[in-house]
Amino acid sequence: MKADLRGAGVRDLGGDGPPRAGDRASLRRTNLGLVLRLLRDAGPRPRTQIAADTGLPKATITNLVAELVELGLVREGDAARDGGVGRPSRTLELDGRTVCGIGLEISADYLGLIALDLGGEVVAEHRAALDVRAEGADAVLDRAAATIRTVRRTLKARGTRLVAITVAAPGVIQRDSGVVSYAPNIDWRDVDVLGGLRARLGRICPPLQLENDAKLGAIAEYLVASAADIQDLIYVTGETGVGGGIISDGRLLRGSAGFAGEIGHMRLQPDGERCACGRRGCFETLVGLNALLDHAAAPDDPVRDATVDLEERLAELKRRADAGDPATRAALDTITEDLGLGLAALADILNPRAIVLGGYFAFFGEYLVDRVQLELSARVMAPDAGGCTVLASTLGFSAAARGGASLSLDHVYRDPAGVLSAAGR
């Protein structure tokens, strides 16, 4: 029986999917991607099993595998016996150690970059504290381009081919044009992110794409959670803003216009604090990073200094919580209650198998997760919170950049030979 090779939704990581087969050349590109995705999703296997799983002739598989090996994307692994007699054949497995994709995150508080090889290993990483709102779009894009140039030189010196860069940005983004339409927490309106980076990088500019940061975080978390057969989850990231990414039946939920997941602007208290978006009582005014800092720290407290790395500031707050500091503990109590209020509404509507807490929520996971789970059990209409489990992200603040790097590598799975040729084999 053939394996499920639908290759849809998140397993194509929200991209455009594999190319449609047309002429002989495009059919070959499609089949190369088919074999590569099979090895990614189903694991190492011998050529005979690949032929059985894909329904392609053994001779075709032999030729396709030979090309993938030559491209450096597949290698022979351990010996495997297909039947009870005869010489054991060699399994094929993903390689791709000399191929990488980059995820570049523009957050309100930092600029982060991660490069992953095809096996998901980190080959380069960079993060720097940055007050993006204060710096302004042009200065931030200058910094981003300089970071890309530095990392690309390092990768080239190692013989690693960069296939694409995915930029993660907060707020409402236009994927087709590469424009951040509205990101209130960094005060960006109609910023042409991809056009700005292309102009700064010039002829060395690799393929670029733009995506919402929380959606990319959801992709990264799904790639972890799917190993436990979790196919429905909501990723909720707590930073200056609060964003969400929704995975439904193993697919990234975008919505009709691509704006699904703007959970930070659910109005939970119409007469509450004014939000950066101009309205009052949005979810992020209750549980965003600024809400935590307002509850826990005085205006002149060093933990509020945006020029200091965010993780350093959060580590200090956690130290205070661990020491039993009343203000910090009370702040976390308030955040827990308000977080439970918003997440219960989402669980009632979407009935996820898991809610993954990212950003600063994960940093304080030991204080939040169990108590938020109790809030859901008390507030969600369905018994046992509809089967929803609250989890702390294991990826921390790297989730969006990791999701971006994975989305960049999806180009390889759609057209292995074409993408690597363009990357300068």
N, C-alpha and C positions, 0 to 999 in steps of 0.2 A: 504494500500500500504506500502511495506517495506521501511524503511529509507535507505538512501545511506550509506552503511556500507563498502565501498570499502577499507577503512583503509590504503590508499596508500600514497606515497610521504611524505610530511612534517607532516601530521597527524600521521604518524609513525616516524616522526622526523628524517628522513634520516637513520634510522636503517635498520635492515634486514627484518622487517615485522613480522607478526605473524607466529608462527610455523605452518607447514603444518599438517593437520589432517592425521593420519595414523591408528594406533591401537586405542583401546578404551581410553587408558590413554591420548594419544596425542590429541584425539578428545575432551576430557574433557578440557584439557589445552587450546585448541583453543577456545572452547565455553566460558570458563571463561574470556579469554581476549576479546572476542567479546562483552560480556555483559559489561565489564569494559570500553571498548572504547566507547560503545554506551552512557553510562552515562556521560563520559567525553565530548563527542562531541555534544550530543543532550540534555543533562541536565536531571534533576530528572524526574522519571516517575514510575507509578505502575507496578507491575509484569505483569499484563495483557497486558500493552502497550509494555513492553520489549519483551514479547512473540510474539506480533504482528509485532514488528519492526524487530526481528531477524528471525522469521519463525520457532522458536523452540517450542516444546510442552510446555504447561504451567507447567506440572510436572517437566520437565527438568529445566525450569527457576527457579522454587521453590528450587530445589536442588542446582543449581549453585549460586543463591543468598545467600542461607544459608552458603555455603562455603566461599563466598566473605565476608559476615558479620563476620564469624569466623576469617578470615584472617585480619580483621580490615580495609578492603579496601572499604567497603560499609556500610551504615547505613540507618535506616529508617528515613524518614523525615515527612513532613506534610501529612495529610489525603487528599485523592483525590477520587472523585466520578467518576467511570468509565462510568456509565450510569445514567439514570434518577432516578432509584430506587435502594434499597438495601443499605447495609452498605458501607460506603466509605472505600476504601483500602488505605494503606499507600504507599507513594511514596518511591523510593529508590534513594539514592544520593551517590556520592563519599565521602569517608571518608579519610583514608590514612594519618591521622595526626601523626601516629607513624612510618611512612615510609618516607625515604628521598633519594634523589639523589644529588650528588655533581658535580658542575662544577668548575674546577680549571684552571684559565687563567694565562699563562706565556706571559706577554707583554714585550715590550722593556723597559718600565719604571716602572713596578710594577708586583707584584704577587697578584692575587685576587682569592678568593674562595667564592662560594655561595652554600648553601644547601637549597633545596626546598622540601616541603612535596608534597604529591600527589595532593593537592588542589592548588599548586602554591605559598604557603606562605613561606616566608623566615624563616628558623629555625636556620641558622647560617650564619655568614658573616665575612670575613676577607680580608683586603687589606693592603699591605705594599709597600712603595716606594722601588724600586730596580733597579739598573743599570745592567740589565741582561747581556749586552754585556761585561761590565767590570768585572762582577763577574765570568763569565765562566759557562759552562753547569753543571759541577759537583757541584759547590757551589749552583747553582740555584736549582738543584734537591734535594740537602740536605735540603734547606729551604722549598721546596715544601713538602717533606716527613715529616718534622717536623710539618708543618702546618696541614697536614692531620691527623697526630697522635693526635695533640692537639684537633682538632675539633671532631675527632671520639670519644675521651674520653668524651667530653661534650655531644655528642649525646647519647652515651651509658648510661651515668648517667641519662639522661632524658627518657630512655626507647625507643629511636628512632632507628629504624633499617636502616642501610645504605646499599642500594642495589647495587650501582655502582658509579664510578667516571669517568667523561669525562674530559680529559685534552685538553684545547684550546691552540694552539700554532700558531704563525705566519708562513708565508712562505709555501713552498711545503712540504706536509707531506705524509707519507705512512700509510694509515689507517690499513692495514692488519698487518704490522710488528711493528707499533707503533714508527716509526722513523721519525724525522724531517730531511728531505733530505737536504733542503737548505732554510735558513732563513737569508738573508743578513743583515737585520737591527739589528739582535742580534749576527751575526757572528757564526751561528751554521751550521754545515755540518754533515750529517749522525749521528745525536745524537739519541741514542736509549732511548727515553724518558720513554716509558712504562717499558722496561727492567730495566732501572735505578731505577725507582720508586719501582718496584717489589723487587729488591734486597735490597733496603733501608727499605721497609716496612715489608718484611719477611712474616711470617705466618698470620699477621693481614691484609694483602693486600686484598682489595675487588676487584671485577672485574673492569678492567681499559680499557678505549678506548681513542684514540687520534683523534682529528678533527681540521681542520683549524679554526682559531678564527673568521674570517669574516663569514664563513658558519654558525657557531653556532650563531653569532649575528643575521644573517638573520632569522634563526629559531625562535629566541626569538622575533624578531620584527614581524614576521608573526603571531605568536600566539596572539600578540596584534592587528595587523591590520586586521586579519581575522574576528574579531568581527564587523568590518565595511564592511565586504564582499570584502576586497581587496585580490585578489588571485594572483596578479602579481606585484612583487616589486623587487627593487634592494636596498640592504643595503650597504651603503658606510661608512666605518669607517675611521676617520682621527686620526692617532696617529703618532708615528715616521714613520711607514709605512702607506700606504693606501691600504686597502683591500676591497673586495666586495663579497657579497653573493647574489645569484640570485634565486628568487622564481618565477616559471612559472606555471600558472594554479594550484597553491596550492602545487607544488612539488619543492623540492630543486634541482637545476640544478647543477650537478656535472661535466658534460663533460665526454668524452669517457675514459679518464684516471684519472678523479677525480680532475682536476686542474682548472675547470672553476671558474672565479671570480678573477683572478690575475690582477685586473684592475690597480693597482698601477704602473704596469710596461708597460702600454700602452705608446708608444713613441710619444709624442705630439710635442716635440721640438728637432729634431735630433742633433742640435748644442747647446743644452742647458746644464744645469749643469750635472755633472757626478753623477749617482745614485749609491747606495750601491751595486746594482747588477752588476755594471761595465759598463753599457750602459749610454748614455746621453739622457737627456730630458724626462725621465719617468714622468708619471703623479704625482707620489709622490714627485719628486723634485720640483714640482710647488705648491703643496697644502698640503704636509705632515707637520707634526708638526715642523720639522726643518726649513721648508720654512717659516712658520709663524714667528718663533723665529728669523730667519735671517733678515726678513723684519722689525720686531718690536723691537728688543732688541740688545744692544751692546754685544760683546763677554763675558764681565765680569758681565753682568746683572744677578741678582739672579734668575730670571725666567728661566734661562738656566741651573740651577743646578739640575742635574738628581737625586741627593740624596734627594731632596725635593719632597714631594708628588705632583703628576702631577696636581691634582685638585687645590691645593694651588697655584701653579704657574699660572694656567689658571685663577683662581679667581683674581689674581693681574693684569693680562693682561686685563681682562674684566673691572676691576675697572678703569684702565687707559682709555679704550675705552669709558666707560660711562662718564668719566670726559672730554672727547674730546681730548685726547692726539693725536697729529698729526701723530706720527710714528705708533702708534697702529691702528688708523683709516685707514691710508694709507695701512698698511699691510693687513687689512681685505678687503679693496677694491681690492687689487691685488689677494688675495686668491679667492674672489668672482668671478672675471672674469675668472681666470684659472679653477676654479671648474666648472663653467658653460660650459667652452669649453669641458672638459672631459665628463661631465654628458650628454651633448647634444649628443655626439657621441654614448654613451650607449643607450640613449632614442631612437635615430634613428634606432639602430640595434634591440633592444629588446622590445620597445614599452611597458614599464611597466605602471601599473596604479599608482604607487607611487615610489618615490625615498626617502628613509629614510636616513637622515644624522646622523651618530653616532660619537662617540669619541669626539674630540675637536670641530668638526663641530656643534654638538648639543649644546655644551657649549656656542657657539656664535650664536645660532640659530636666535636670534632677529636681528642680523646683516646680516646673510647669507640667510635665507630661502626665504624671499620675493624677494630679489635681484637675487638669483640663479633661482627662478621661472621665472623672467623676462628674464634672459639670455637664459633659455630653450625655452621660447616663441619666442625669436628672432632667435635662432639658429636651432631648430628642424624643419625638413622639414614638418611634418604633422601639420595641423592647431591645434592651442591651445596646442602645445607641445604633440600632440597625446593623449591628455587626461591625461597626467602625472602630478601628484601633488607632490611637494617637501615638505617633512615633517621633523621635527626635532625629533629625538629619545627621548622618555620619559624614557629610561632605562640608558642613560648615558654610563659610562664606565663599567657597569655591564652586558651589553648585551651578550657578549661572554660566561661569566661564567653562566648566566641564561640559555642560550641556551644549554650549556653543562649539567647543572643540569636537564633540561627537557629531554635531550637525555638519560641521565642516568636512569630517571624514565620510559622511554619507555620500559625498560626491564620488568617492572612490567606489562605493558599492553600486552606484548607478551606472558608472562608465569607467571601469578600471583602466583600460588602456588609454582612452582619450584623456582622462584627467592627468595621468602620470606623464603622458607626452607633453601636455601643456605645462606641467610643473617642471619640465626640463630634466628628463631622465639622464 
